[in-house]
């Protein structure tokens, strides 16, 4: 009986250790003020990003679907103040792979820079389309 109990406990510890490793390799395991602020910013910018990507992708890149953006999939590249501390004019650059939104099939890869200023005003100042992926056609 003791051997079975020891084997059960060891297997439980082994399974738990493996699950912890898997979870931690996916992304951050602890929240922070910086992460919360970045997530809020991405949530607020997502409608602007999707609108600009829709205008760019349709009909040039894809006609079948509108590009969708998952806020957690936006890779922050750079942030900067435009005029130092003399104002609240900021730029944010990121890379994103928009998807079809249904099956989450990537449509392409883009680098975008937005300027955010008082108002609030959000303005796309640079969009570089880096890659186009082939979208599977329905048969």
N, CA, C and O atoms as a GROMACS GRO file, in nm:
protein
  556
    1UNK      N    1   0.083  -0.120   0.000
    1UNK     CA    2   0.000   0.000   0.000
    1UNK      C    3   0.087   0.126   0.000
    1UNK      O    4   0.056   0.223  -0.068
    2UNK      N    5   0.197   0.123   0.078
    2UNK     CA    6   0.286   0.239   0.084
    2UNK      C    7   0.352   0.264  -0.051
    2UNK      O    8   0.369   0.379  -0.092
    3UNK      N    9   0.390   0.155  -0.122
    3UNK     CA   10   0.453   0.170  -0.252
    3UNK      C   11   0.357   0.238  -0.350
    3UNK      O   12   0.398   0.325  -0.426
    4UNK      N   13   0.233   0.197  -0.349
    4UNK     CA   14   0.133   0.256  -0.438
    4UNK      C   15   0.114   0.404  -0.406
    4UNK      O   16   0.105   0.486  -0.497
    5UNK      N   17   0.108   0.437  -0.278
    5UNK     CA   18   0.092   0.576  -0.236
    5UNK      C   19   0.213   0.659  -0.278
    5UNK      O   20   0.197   0.771  -0.326
    6UNK      N   21   0.333   0.606  -0.260
    6UNK     CA   22   0.455   0.678  -0.299
    6UNK      C   23   0.457   0.697  -0.451
    6UNK      O   24   0.490   0.806  -0.498
    7UNK      N   25   0.424   0.595  -0.527
    7UNK     CA   26   0.421   0.606  -0.673
    7UNK      C   27   0.317   0.710  -0.715
    7UNK      O   28   0.344   0.790  -0.805
    8UNK      N   29   0.201   0.711  -0.652
    8UNK     CA   30   0.096   0.809  -0.685
    8UNK      C   31   0.145   0.951  -0.657
    8UNK      O   32   0.126   1.039  -0.740
    9UNK      N   33   0.208   0.973  -0.543
    9UNK     CA   34   0.256   1.107  -0.507
    9UNK      C   35   0.366   1.151  -0.603
    9UNK      O   36   0.366   1.265  -0.649
   10UNK      N   37   0.461   1.061  -0.635
   10UNK     CA   38   0.567   1.095  -0.729
   10UNK      C   39   0.512   1.127  -0.868
   10UNK      O   40   0.556   1.222  -0.932
   11UNK      N   41   0.415   1.049  -0.913
   11UNK     CA   42   0.356   1.078  -1.045
   11UNK      C   43   0.280   1.209  -1.043
   11UNK      O   44   0.282   1.282  -1.142
   12UNK      N   45   0.213   1.241  -0.934
   12UNK     CA   46   0.143   1.368  -0.920
   12UNK      C   47   0.241   1.485  -0.923
   12UNK      O   48   0.216   1.586  -0.989
   13UNK      N   49   0.353   1.472  -0.852
   13UNK     CA   50   0.455   1.576  -0.852
   13UNK      C   51   0.514   1.591  -0.992
   13UNK      O   52   0.535   1.704  -1.038
   14UNK      N   53   0.541   1.481  -1.059
   14UNK     CA   54   0.596   1.486  -1.194
   14UNK      C   55   0.501   1.554  -1.292
   14UNK      O   56   0.545   1.638  -1.371
   15UNK      N   57   0.373   1.520  -1.288
   15UNK     CA   58   0.273   1.580  -1.377
   15UNK      C   59   0.259   1.729  -1.347
   15UNK      O   60   0.253   1.810  -1.440
   16UNK      N   61   0.254   1.767  -1.220
   16UNK     CA   62   0.243   1.907  -1.182
   16UNK      C   63   0.364   1.987  -1.227
   16UNK      O   64   0.350   2.100  -1.275
   17UNK      N   65   0.483   1.931  -1.214
   17UNK     CA   66   0.604   2.000  -1.257
   17UNK      C   67   0.602   2.021  -1.408
   17UNK      O   68   0.641   2.128  -1.455
   18UNK      N   69   0.559   1.923  -1.484
   18UNK     CA   70   0.550   1.937  -1.629
   18UNK      C   71   0.447   2.041  -1.670
   18UNK      O   72   0.471   2.117  -1.764
   19UNK      N   73   0.333   2.046  -1.602
   19UNK     CA   74   0.231   2.146  -1.634
   19UNK      C   75   0.281   2.286  -1.604
   19UNK      O   76   0.253   2.379  -1.681
   20UNK      N   77   0.353   2.304  -1.496
   20UNK     CA   78   0.408   2.434  -1.462
   20UNK      C   79   0.505   2.481  -1.570
   20UNK      O   80   0.504   2.598  -1.608
   21UNK      N   81   0.588   2.391  -1.618
   21UNK     CA   82   0.683   2.426  -1.723
   21UNK      C   83   0.610   2.468  -1.849
   21UNK      O   84   0.649   2.566  -1.913
   22UNK      N   85   0.507   2.396  -1.886
   22UNK     CA   86   0.432   2.428  -2.007
   22UNK      C   87   0.367   2.566  -1.994
   22UNK      O   88   0.376   2.646  -2.086
   23UNK      N   89   0.304   2.594  -1.884
   23UNK     CA   90   0.238   2.722  -1.863
   23UNK      C   91   0.336   2.836  -1.868
   23UNK      O   92   0.309   2.939  -1.931
   24UNK      N   93   0.451   2.821  -1.804
   24UNK     CA   94   0.545   2.931  -1.799
   24UNK      C   95   0.611   2.957  -1.934
   24UNK      O   96   0.658   3.068  -1.957
   25UNK      N   97   0.617   2.859  -2.023
   25UNK     CA   98   0.677   2.882  -2.154
   25UNK      C   99   0.582   2.952  -2.249
   25UNK      O  100   0.624   3.001  -2.354
   26UNK      N  101   0.453   2.959  -2.215
   26UNK     CA  102   0.355   3.024  -2.300
   26UNK      C  103   0.364   3.176  -2.291
   26UNK      O  104   0.352   3.244  -2.393
   27UNK      N  105   0.386   3.230  -2.174
   27UNK     CA  106   0.392   3.374  -2.158
   27UNK      C  107   0.414   3.410  -2.013
   27UNK      O  108   0.452   3.325  -1.933
   28UNK      N  109   0.390   3.537  -1.980
   28UNK     CA  110   0.412   3.581  -1.842
   28UNK      C  111   0.322   3.505  -1.745
   28UNK      O  112   0.206   3.476  -1.776
   29UNK      N  113   0.376   3.473  -1.629
   29UNK     CA  114   0.297   3.404  -1.529
   29UNK      C  115   0.255   3.497  -1.416
   29UNK      O  116   0.174   3.460  -1.331
   30UNK      N  117   0.310   3.619  -1.416
   30UNK     CA  118   0.272   3.716  -1.314
   30UNK      C  119   0.233   3.847  -1.382
   30UNK      O  120   0.294   3.889  -1.480
   31UNK      N  121   0.131   3.910  -1.326
   31UNK     CA  122   0.086   4.038  -1.378
   31UNK      C  123   0.176   4.149  -1.324
   31UNK      O  124   0.238   4.135  -1.219
   32UNK      N  125   0.181   4.259  -1.396
   32UNK     CA  126   0.257   4.375  -1.350
   32UNK      C  127   0.185   4.501  -1.397
   32UNK      O  128   0.098   4.494  -1.484
   33UNK      N  129   0.222   4.614  -1.340
   33UNK     CA  130   0.161   4.740  -1.382
   33UNK      C  131   0.193   4.768  -1.529
   33UNK      O  132   0.107   4.812  -1.605
   34UNK      N  133   0.316   4.741  -1.569
   34UNK     CA  134   0.357   4.764  -1.708
   34UNK      C  135   0.276   4.676  -1.804
   34UNK      O  136   0.232   4.724  -1.908
   35UNK      N  137   0.258   4.550  -1.769
   35UNK     CA  138   0.181   4.459  -1.854
   35UNK      C  139   0.035   4.502  -1.862
   35UNK      O  140  -0.025   4.497  -1.970
   36UNK      N  141  -0.023   4.545  -1.751
   36UNK     CA  142  -0.163   4.592  -1.753
   36UNK      C  143  -0.178   4.716  -1.840
   36UNK      O  144  -0.273   4.726  -1.918
   37UNK      N  145  -0.084   4.811  -1.828
   37UNK     CA  146  -0.091   4.932  -1.910
   37UNK      C  147  -0.074   4.900  -2.058
   37UNK      O  148  -0.144   4.956  -2.142
   38UNK      N  149   0.018   4.808  -2.090
   38UNK     CA  150   0.037   4.769  -2.229
   38UNK      C  151  -0.089   4.701  -2.282
   38UNK      O  152  -0.130   4.728  -2.395
   39UNK      N  153  -0.150   4.613  -2.204
   39UNK     CA  154  -0.273   4.546  -2.246
   39UNK      C  155  -0.387   4.646  -2.268
   39UNK      O  156  -0.462   4.634  -2.365
   40UNK      N  157  -0.399   4.745  -2.179
   40UNK     CA  158  -0.503   4.847  -2.196
   40UNK      C  159  -0.480   4.926  -2.324
   40UNK      O  160  -0.575   4.954  -2.398
   41UNK      N  161  -0.357   4.963  -2.351
   41UNK     CA  162  -0.324   5.036  -2.473
   41UNK      C  163  -0.359   4.955  -2.597
   41UNK      O  164  -0.417   5.008  -2.691
   42UNK      N  165  -0.324   4.827  -2.597
   42UNK     CA  166  -0.354   4.743  -2.713
   42UNK      C  167  -0.505   4.728  -2.732
   42UNK      O  168  -0.553   4.729  -2.845
   43UNK      N  169  -0.579   4.714  -2.622
   43UNK     CA  170  -0.725   4.705  -2.631
   43UNK      C  171  -0.784   4.832  -2.692
   43UNK      O  172  -0.876   4.826  -2.773
   44UNK      N  173  -0.730   4.946  -2.653
   44UNK     CA  174  -0.781   5.074  -2.704
   44UNK      C  175  -0.741   5.097  -2.850
   44UNK      O  176  -0.816   5.160  -2.924
   45UNK      N  177  -0.624   5.048  -2.891
   45UNK     CA  178  -0.578   5.069  -3.028
   45UNK      C  179  -0.634   4.968  -3.128
   45UNK      O  180  -0.634   4.994  -3.248
   46UNK      N  181  -0.682   4.854  -3.080
   46UNK     CA  182  -0.728   4.748  -3.169
   46UNK      C  183  -0.830   4.794  -3.273
   46UNK      O  184  -0.815   4.756  -3.389
   47UNK      N  185  -0.932   4.873  -3.239
   47UNK     CA  186  -1.028   4.917  -3.343
   47UNK      C  187  -0.960   5.001  -3.453
   47UNK      O  188  -0.995   4.988  -3.571
   48UNK      N  189  -0.866   5.086  -3.416
   48UNK     CA  190  -0.794   5.167  -3.516
   48UNK      C  191  -0.710   5.076  -3.606
   48UNK      O  192  -0.706   5.094  -3.728
   49UNK      N  193  -0.642   4.981  -3.545
   49UNK     CA  194  -0.557   4.889  -3.620
   49UNK      C  195  -0.641   4.809  -3.719
   49UNK      O  196  -0.605   4.798  -3.836
   50UNK      N  197  -0.752   4.752  -3.672
   50UNK     CA  198  -0.837   4.671  -3.760
   50UNK      C  199  -0.892   4.754  -3.875
   50UNK      O  200  -0.898   4.707  -3.988
   51UNK      N  201  -0.931   4.877  -3.848
   51UNK     CA  202  -0.983   4.965  -3.952
   51UNK      C  203  -0.876   4.993  -4.058
   51UNK      O  204  -0.902   4.983  -4.178
   52UNK      N  205  -0.756   5.028  -4.014
   52UNK     CA  206  -0.647   5.057  -4.106
   52UNK      C  207  -0.605   4.933  -4.185
   52UNK      O  208  -0.575   4.942  -4.304
   53UNK      N  209  -0.602   4.818  -4.118
   53UNK     CA  210  -0.568   4.694  -4.190
   53UNK      C  211  -0.675   4.657  -4.291
   53UNK      O  212  -0.642   4.610  -4.400
   54UNK      N  213  -0.802   4.677  -4.257
   54UNK     CA  214  -0.911   4.647  -4.352
   54UNK      C  215  -0.898   4.734  -4.476
   54UNK      O  216  -0.914   4.685  -4.588
   55UNK      N  217  -0.868   4.862  -4.456
   55UNK     CA  218  -0.851   4.951  -4.570
   55UNK      C  219  -0.732   4.910  -4.657
   55UNK      O  220  -0.736   4.926  -4.779
   56UNK      N  221  -0.628   4.857  -4.595
   56UNK     CA  222  -0.509   4.817  -4.670
   56UNK      C  223  -0.528   4.680  -4.738
   56UNK      O  224  -0.496   4.664  -4.856
   57UNK      N  225  -0.581   4.583  -4.665
   57UNK     CA  226  -0.590   4.446  -4.715
   57UNK      C  227  -0.698   4.428  -4.821
   57UNK      O  228  -0.681   4.348  -4.914
   58UNK      N  229  -0.810   4.500  -4.809
   58UNK     CA  230  -0.919   4.482  -4.905
   58UNK      C  231  -0.913   4.589  -5.011
   58UNK      O  232  -0.902   4.706  -4.976
   59UNK      N  233  -0.920   4.557  -5.135
   59UNK     CA  234  -0.920   4.425  -5.199
   59UNK      C  235  -0.782   4.382  -5.245
   59UNK      O  236  -0.768   4.280  -5.312
   60UNK      N  237  -0.678   4.460  -5.210
   60UNK     CA  238  -0.543   4.434  -5.259
   60UNK      C  239  -0.488   4.297  -5.219
   60UNK      O  240  -0.431   4.226  -5.302
   61UNK      N  241  -0.504   4.260  -5.094
   61UNK     CA  242  -0.443   4.138  -5.041
   61UNK      C  243  -0.545   4.024  -5.035
   61UNK      O  244  -0.518   3.914  -5.084
   62UNK      N  245  -0.660   4.050  -4.976
   62UNK     CA  246  -0.760   3.945  -4.959
   62UNK      C  247  -0.900   4.005  -4.972
   62UNK      O  248  -0.926   4.114  -4.921
   63UNK      N  249  -0.988   3.933  -5.042
   63UNK     CA  250  -1.126   3.980  -5.062
   63UNK      C  251  -1.226   3.901  -4.978
   63UNK      O  252  -1.338   3.946  -4.956
   64UNK      N  253  -1.186   3.783  -4.933
   64UNK     CA  254  -1.279   3.690  -4.869
   64UNK      C  255  -1.315   3.727  -4.725
   64UNK      O  256  -1.427   3.700  -4.681
   65UNK      N  257  -1.223   3.789  -4.652
   65UNK     CA  258  -1.244   3.817  -4.510
   65UNK      C  259  -1.187   3.953  -4.473
   65UNK      O  260  -1.106   4.010  -4.547
   66UNK      N  261  -1.229   4.004  -4.359
   66UNK     CA  262  -1.170   4.126  -4.303
   66UNK      C  263  -1.063   4.086  -4.202
   66UNK      O  264  -1.082   3.990  -4.127
   67UNK      N  265  -0.952   4.158  -4.200
   67UNK     CA  266  -0.847   4.124  -4.103
   67UNK      C  267  -0.891   4.151  -3.959
   67UNK      O  268  -0.954   4.253  -3.930
   68UNK      N  269  -0.857   4.060  -3.872
   68UNK     CA  270  -0.885   4.074  -3.729
   68UNK      C  271  -0.754   4.073  -3.653
   68UNK      O  272  -0.654   4.014  -3.695
   69UNK      N  273  -0.758   4.140  -3.538
   69UNK     CA  274  -0.639   4.153  -3.455
   69UNK      C  275  -0.673   4.108  -3.314
   69UNK      O  276  -0.773   4.150  -3.257
   70UNK      N  277  -0.588   4.022  -3.260
   70UNK     CA  278  -0.601   3.983  -3.120
   70UNK      C  279  -0.506   4.071  -3.039
   70UNK      O  280  -0.385   4.067  -3.063
   71UNK      N  281  -0.557   4.149  -2.943
   71UNK     CA  282  -0.470   4.241  -2.868
   71UNK      C  283  -0.350   4.173  -2.803
   71UNK      O  284  -0.244   4.235  -2.788
   72UNK      N  285  -0.364   4.048  -2.765
   72UNK     CA  286  -0.254   3.976  -2.700
   72UNK      C  287  -0.149   3.929  -2.800
   72UNK      O  288  -0.043   3.879  -2.761
   73UNK      N  289  -0.178   3.944  -2.929
   73UNK     CA  290  -0.084   3.901  -3.033
   73UNK      C  291  -0.007   4.017  -3.095
   73UNK      O  292   0.064   3.998  -3.194
   74UNK      N  293  -0.020   4.136  -3.040
   74UNK     CA  294   0.050   4.253  -3.093
   74UNK      C  295   0.188   4.259  -3.028
   74UNK      O  296   0.200   4.263  -2.905
   75UNK      N  297   0.292   4.260  -3.111
   75UNK     CA  298   0.428   4.265  -3.059
   75UNK      C  299   0.477   4.410  -3.057
   75UNK      O  300   0.495   4.471  -3.162
   76UNK      N  301   0.497   4.461  -2.939
   76UNK     CA  302   0.544   4.598  -2.922
   76UNK      C  303   0.691   4.607  -2.963
   76UNK      O  304   0.774   4.533  -2.910
   77UNK      N  305   0.723   4.696  -3.057
   77UNK     CA  306   0.859   4.712  -3.106
   77UNK      C  307   0.928   4.832  -3.040
   77UNK      O  308   1.041   4.821  -2.993
   78UNK      N  309   0.857   4.946  -3.037
   78UNK     CA  310   0.921   5.067  -2.986
   78UNK      C  311   0.816   5.170  -2.946
   78UNK      O  312   0.711   5.180  -3.009
   79UNK      N  313   0.845   5.244  -2.842
   79UNK     CA  314   0.765   5.361  -2.805
   79UNK      C  315   0.859   5.478  -2.789
   79UNK      O  316   0.975   5.461  -2.749
   80UNK      N  317   0.809   5.598  -2.819
   80UNK     CA  318   0.893   5.716  -2.797
   80UNK      C  319   0.806   5.840  -2.783
   80UNK      O  320   0.695   5.847  -2.836
   81UNK      N  321   0.860   5.938  -2.712
   81UNK     CA  322   0.797   6.070  -2.702
   81UNK      C  323   0.846   6.151  -2.820
   81UNK      O  324   0.965   6.152  -2.851
   82UNK      N  325   0.754   6.221  -2.886
   82UNK     CA  326   0.790   6.296  -3.006
   82UNK      C  327   0.870   6.421  -2.971
   82UNK      O  328   0.970   6.450  -3.036
   83UNK      N  329   0.828   6.496  -2.870
   83UNK     CA  330   0.895   6.622  -2.834
   83UNK      C  331   0.954   6.617  -2.694
   83UNK      O  332   0.951   6.716  -2.621
   84UNK      N  333   1.008   6.504  -2.655
   84UNK     CA  334   1.061   6.492  -2.520
   84UNK      C  335   0.949   6.512  -2.419
   84UNK      O  336   0.838   6.463  -2.438
   85UNK      N  337   0.979   6.582  -2.310
   85UNK     CA  338   0.878   6.605  -2.207
   85UNK      C  339   0.800   6.733  -2.229
   85UNK      O  340   0.732   6.779  -2.138
   86UNK      N  341   0.808   6.794  -2.347
   86UNK     CA  342   0.737   6.919  -2.374
   86UNK      C  343   0.592   6.899  -2.415
   86UNK      O  344   0.522   6.996  -2.445
   87UNK      N  345   0.546   6.777  -2.416
   87UNK     CA  346   0.408   6.752  -2.454
   87UNK      C  347   0.373   6.606  -2.439
   87UNK      O  348   0.454   6.524  -2.397
   88UNK      N  349   0.251   6.577  -2.474
   88UNK     CA  350   0.203   6.440  -2.462
   88UNK      C  351   0.177   6.382  -2.601
   88UNK      O  352   0.069   6.330  -2.628
   89UNK      N  353   0.276   6.392  -2.686
   89UNK     CA  354   0.267   6.336  -2.820
   89UNK      C  355   0.360   6.215  -2.822
   89UNK      O  356   0.482   6.229  -2.806
   90UNK      N  357   0.303   6.097  -2.842
   90UNK     CA  358   0.378   5.973  -2.833
   90UNK      C  359   0.363   5.892  -2.961
   90UNK      O  360   0.263   5.904  -3.032
   91UNK      N  361   0.463   5.810  -2.990
   91UNK     CA  362   0.456   5.718  -3.103
   91UNK      C  363   0.476   5.576  -3.051
   91UNK      O  364   0.555   5.551  -2.961
   92UNK      N  365   0.401   5.484  -3.111
   92UNK     CA  366   0.413   5.344  -3.076
   92UNK      C  367   0.425   5.264  -3.206
   92UNK      O  368   0.346   5.284  -3.299
   93UNK      N  369   0.524   5.176  -3.212
   93UNK     CA  370   0.546   5.091  -3.328
   93UNK      C  371   0.531   4.947  -3.285
   93UNK      O  372   0.583   4.906  -3.181
   94UNK      N  373   0.461   4.871  -3.365
   94UNK     CA  374   0.444   4.729  -3.334
   94UNK      C  375   0.433   4.648  -3.462
   94UNK      O  376   0.411   4.702  -3.570
   95UNK      N  377   0.450   4.516  -3.446
   95UNK     CA  378   0.429   4.422  -3.556
   95UNK      C  379   0.312   4.334  -3.521
   95UNK      O  380   0.288   4.300  -3.405
   96UNK      N  381   0.239   4.298  -3.624
   96UNK     CA  382   0.119   4.219  -3.603
   96UNK      C  383   0.097   4.128  -3.721
   96UNK      O  384   0.132   4.162  -3.834
   97UNK      N  385   0.038   4.013  -3.696
   97UNK     CA  386  -0.005   3.922  -3.801
   97UNK      C  387  -0.158   3.915  -3.794
   97UNK      O  388  -0.212   3.837  -3.715
   98UNK      N  389  -0.227   3.994  -3.876
   98UNK     CA  390  -0.374   3.988  -3.873
   98UNK      C  391  -0.422   3.852  -3.921
   98UNK      O  392  -0.358   3.787  -4.003
   99UNK      N  393  -0.536   3.810  -3.868
   99UNK     CA  394  -0.593   3.680  -3.904
   99UNK      C  395  -0.731   3.699  -3.964
   99UNK      O  396  -0.783   3.811  -3.972
  100UNK      N  397  -0.791   3.588  -4.007
  100UNK     CA  398  -0.927   3.594  -4.062
  100UNK      C  399  -1.032   3.604  -3.952
  100UNK      O  400  -1.149   3.630  -3.981
  101UNK      N  401  -0.993   3.585  -3.828
  101UNK     CA  402  -1.085   3.602  -3.716
  101UNK      C  403  -1.170   3.480  -3.686
  101UNK      O  404  -1.214   3.463  -3.572
  102UNK      N  405  -1.196   3.395  -3.783
  102UNK     CA  406  -1.278   3.277  -3.760
  102UNK      C  407  -1.195   3.157  -3.721
  102UNK      O  408  -1.211   3.101  -3.612
  103UNK      N  409  -1.106   3.119  -3.811
  103UNK     CA  410  -1.018   3.005  -3.784
  103UNK      C  411  -0.879   3.052  -3.743
  103UNK      O  412  -0.789   2.971  -3.723
  104UNK      N  413  -0.862   3.183  -3.730
  104UNK     CA  414  -0.737   3.245  -3.689
  104UNK      C  415  -0.622   3.211  -3.785
  104UNK      O  416  -0.509   3.188  -3.743
  105UNK      N  417  -0.654   3.209  -3.915
  105UNK     CA  418  -0.554   3.186  -4.018
  105UNK      C  419  -0.484   3.320  -4.045
  105UNK      O  420  -0.551   3.418  -4.079
  106UNK      N  421  -0.351   3.326  -4.031
  106UNK     CA  422  -0.280   3.452  -4.056
  106UNK      C  423  -0.290   3.494  -4.203
  106UNK      O  424  -0.280   3.412  -4.294
  107UNK      N  425  -0.311   3.624  -4.224
  107UNK     CA  426  -0.324   3.678  -4.360
  107UNK      C  427  -0.193   3.742  -4.407
  107UNK      O  428  -0.164   3.743  -4.526
  108UNK      N  429  -0.115   3.794  -4.313
  108UNK     CA  430   0.010   3.860  -4.349
  108UNK      C  431   0.079   3.909  -4.224
  108UNK      O  432   0.042   3.874  -4.112
  109UNK      N  433   0.181   3.992  -4.246
  109UNK     CA  434   0.254   4.050  -4.134
  109UNK      C  435   0.279   4.197  -4.167
  109UNK      O  436   0.317   4.231  -4.278
  110UNK      N  437   0.256   4.283  -4.067
  110UNK     CA  438   0.266   4.427  -4.088
  110UNK      C  439   0.339   4.493  -3.971
  110UNK      O  440   0.334   4.446  -3.857
  111UNK      N  441   0.407   4.603  -4.003
  111UNK     CA  442   0.467   4.689  -3.900
  111UNK      C  443   0.394   4.822  -3.910
  111UNK      O  444   0.388   4.882  -4.018
  112UNK      N  445   0.341   4.868  -3.799
  112UNK     CA  446   0.261   4.991  -3.798
  112UNK      C  447   0.311   5.084  -3.687
  112UNK      O  448   0.349   5.039  -3.579
  113UNK      N  449   0.310   5.214  -3.718
  113UNK     CA  450   0.345   5.316  -3.619
  113UNK      C  451   0.229   5.413  -3.608
  113UNK      O  452   0.182   5.469  -3.708
  114UNK      N  453   0.184   5.433  -3.486
  114UNK     CA  454   0.075   5.527  -3.458
  114UNK      C  455   0.129   5.642  -3.375
  114UNK      O  456   0.222   5.626  -3.296
  115UNK      N  457   0.069   5.757  -3.395
  115UNK     CA  458   0.098   5.872  -3.311
  115UNK      C  459  -0.026   5.897  -3.226
  115UNK      O  460  -0.138   5.904  -3.277
  116UNK      N  461  -0.004   5.909  -3.097
  116UNK     CA  462  -0.113   5.932  -3.003
  116UNK      C  463  -0.087   6.067  -2.938
  116UNK      O  464   0.021   6.092  -2.884
  117UNK      N  465  -0.188   6.154  -2.943
  117UNK     CA  466  -0.172   6.289  -2.888
  117UNK      C  467  -0.300   6.329  -2.816
  117UNK      O  468  -0.401   6.260  -2.825
  118UNK      N  469  -0.295   6.443  -2.742
  118UNK     CA  470  -0.413   6.487  -2.667
  118UNK      C  471  -0.535   6.502  -2.757
  118UNK      O  472  -0.524   6.537  -2.875
  119UNK      N  473  -0.646   6.475  -2.700
  119UNK     CA  474  -0.772   6.483  -2.773
  119UNK      C  475  -0.871   6.378  -2.727
  119UNK      O  476  -0.984   6.415  -2.694
  120UNK      N  477  -0.839   6.253  -2.722
  120UNK     CA  478  -0.720   6.187  -2.776
  120UNK      C  479  -0.731   6.170  -2.927
  120UNK      O  480  -0.839   6.151  -2.982
  121UNK      N  481  -0.618   6.179  -2.993
  121UNK     CA  482  -0.609   6.160  -3.136
  121UNK      C  483  -0.516   6.042  -3.162
  121UNK      O  484  -0.405   6.036  -3.109
  122UNK      N  485  -0.562   5.949  -3.243
  122UNK     CA  486  -0.481   5.833  -3.281
  122UNK      C  487  -0.468   5.838  -3.433
  122UNK      O  488  -0.568   5.833  -3.505
  123UNK      N  489  -0.343   5.849  -3.481
  123UNK     CA  490  -0.320   5.866  -3.624
  123UNK      C  491  -0.212   5.768  -3.670
  123UNK      O  492  -0.105   5.759  -3.611
  124UNK      N  493  -0.244   5.695  -3.776
  124UNK     CA  494  -0.145   5.606  -3.837
  124UNK      C  495  -0.044   5.692  -3.911
  124UNK      O  496  -0.082   5.769  -3.999
  125UNK      N  497   0.085   5.679  -3.877
  125UNK     CA  498   0.185   5.761  -3.947
  125UNK      C  499   0.276   5.677  -4.036
  125UNK      O  500   0.344   5.731  -4.123
  126UNK      N  501   0.278   5.545  -4.015
  126UNK     CA  502   0.357   5.459  -4.102
  126UNK      C  503   0.302   5.317  -4.099
  126UNK      O  504   0.273   5.263  -3.993
  127UNK      N  505   0.287   5.258  -4.217
  127UNK     CA  506   0.243   5.120  -4.229
  127UNK      C  507   0.331   5.052  -4.333
  127UNK      O  508   0.333   5.092  -4.449
  128UNK      N  509   0.403   4.950  -4.290
  128UNK     CA  510   0.486   4.873  -4.380
  128UNK      C  511   0.433   4.730  -4.383
  128UNK      O  512   0.432   4.661  -4.281
  129UNK      N  513   0.388   4.688  -4.501
  129UNK     CA  514   0.341   4.551  -4.516
  129UNK      C  515   0.464   4.464  -4.539
  129UNK      O  516   0.534   4.478  -4.640
  130UNK      N  517   0.491   4.374  -4.446
  130UNK     CA  518   0.613   4.294  -4.450
  130UNK      C  519   0.599   4.164  -4.528
  130UNK      O  520   0.693   4.121  -4.595
  131UNK      N  521   0.482   4.102  -4.519
  131UNK     CA  522   0.465   3.970  -4.577
  131UNK      C  523   0.317   3.944  -4.607
  131UNK      O  524   0.230   3.989  -4.533
  132UNK      N  525   0.291   3.872  -4.714
  132UNK     CA  526   0.155   3.827  -4.745
  132UNK      C  527   0.155   3.675  -4.739
  132UNK      O  528   0.241   3.610  -4.798
  133UNK      N  529   0.059   3.619  -4.668
  133UNK     CA  530   0.045   3.474  -4.662
  133UNK      C  531  -0.069   3.432  -4.755
  133UNK      O  532  -0.166   3.506  -4.773
  134UNK      N  533  -0.056   3.315  -4.813
  134UNK     CA  534  -0.160   3.264  -4.902
  134UNK      C  535  -0.280   3.221  -4.817
  134UNK      O  536  -0.267   3.141  -4.725
  135UNK      N  537  -0.396   3.276  -4.851
  135UNK     CA  538  -0.518   3.241  -4.779
  135UNK      C  539  -0.586   3.125  -4.853
  135UNK      O  540  -0.609   3.134  -4.974
  136UNK      N  541  -0.618   3.017  -4.781
  136UNK     CA  542  -0.680   2.902  -4.848
  136UNK      C  543  -0.820   2.937  -4.900
  136UNK      O  544  -0.900   2.996  -4.828
  137UNK      N  545  -0.847   2.900  -5.023
  137UNK     CA  546  -0.978   2.925  -5.086
  137UNK      C  547  -1.074   2.811  -5.054
  137UNK      O  548  -1.032   2.696  -5.043
  138UNK      N  549  -1.203   2.844  -5.038
  138UNK     CA  550  -1.305   2.739  -5.019
  138UNK      C  551  -1.325   2.666  -5.151
  138UNK      O  552  -1.324   2.728  -5.258
  139UNK      N  553  -1.341   2.536  -5.144
  139UNK     CA  554  -1.362   2.458  -5.266
  139UNK      C  555  -1.508   2.441  -5.295
  139UNK      O  556  -1.544   2.378  -5.394
   0.00000   0.00000   0.00000
